Amino acid sequence: MGTCEVKARKGIIRATVDAKGGVIERALITGDFMLLPEDKVFDLERALLKVRLSRDDVERAVREALGGSTLIGCSYGDFVDAIMCAGEGS
């Protein structure tokens, strides 16, 4: 299991990822970022399950899960960076 923090323009995105065989088995996203509606972060955690730990696949999952959300001071890329960094450490 790996954990990584990414400093966004406004806030920190902390990802904890457990990956086996290059596939995400568990993901936890926390921090002090602004995402509206707030419960979309749970959609993201669910969307990451069984996703191959490749930048393209993770980015696709992030965009699908957070589509229609409002991100304030952070971007999809910040989430992808944190998830990939954490996954590489798992």
N, C-alpha and C positions, 0 to 999 in steps of 0.2 A: 504494500500500500504506500502510495506517495502523496505528499502534500506540497502545494506550491501556491505562492501569493503573487498576484500581479497588481501593480499600482496603476489604476486607470486615471484618467484626468481628474475625476472626483471619486475617490474611494478606493477600496481594496477588494479584489475578488480572490477568494481563497477556495481552491479546489482540492478535494481529497479523492483520489481515484484508486480503486483496486482493480487491476487488470491481470488476466492470466491468458497466456497464449496470444497476446496482442488484441484481446477483446475485453471491453470494460464490463466488469461484473458488479461494481458498485461505484456510485459517485455521490459526493456530498459537496454542495456549493454554498459557501457562506461568505460573509464579509459585510462591508458597510456601503455597498453600491446601491444605486437607486434604480429600481426596476418596477414598473407599474403595469398591470397589477402585480403585487408582491408575490402572490402564490404561483406565478409563472415559473419561479425557480424550481418548484416541485415538478412541474411539467418537464423542465430541462433535465432534472436528475433521472426521471423515468425514461425520457427519450434517449439518454446515453447508455442505458442498459443494453448489452449485447452488440454495441457499436464497435466496429474495428477501430483500433487506436491509430488511425491515420488522419492527417490534418484535414483532408477532403471529407472524410466520413464524419468526423467530429464537427466540422464547420456546418455540414448539411444538417446534422441533428440540432445544433444550436440555433440555426436560422429557422428550422421548422418549429422547434419548441417555443422560441421567443418571438416568432412572427406575430405582428399585431400588438406587441408590447411597446411601451415607451421606456427607452434607456436614457438616463440622465447622467451625463458625465462619464459614460463608459460605452463600449461598443461590442458587437458580436465577437470581433477579433480579440478583445481582452479576455472574454470567456474562453475562447478557443485556446489562447496562449496559456491560460491557467490550467485548463484541463489537460492539454498536451504535456506541459511541464510536469504536472502531477503524475500522469500516466507513465511517463518515462522513468519516474522514480519508483514505480511500484514493482 
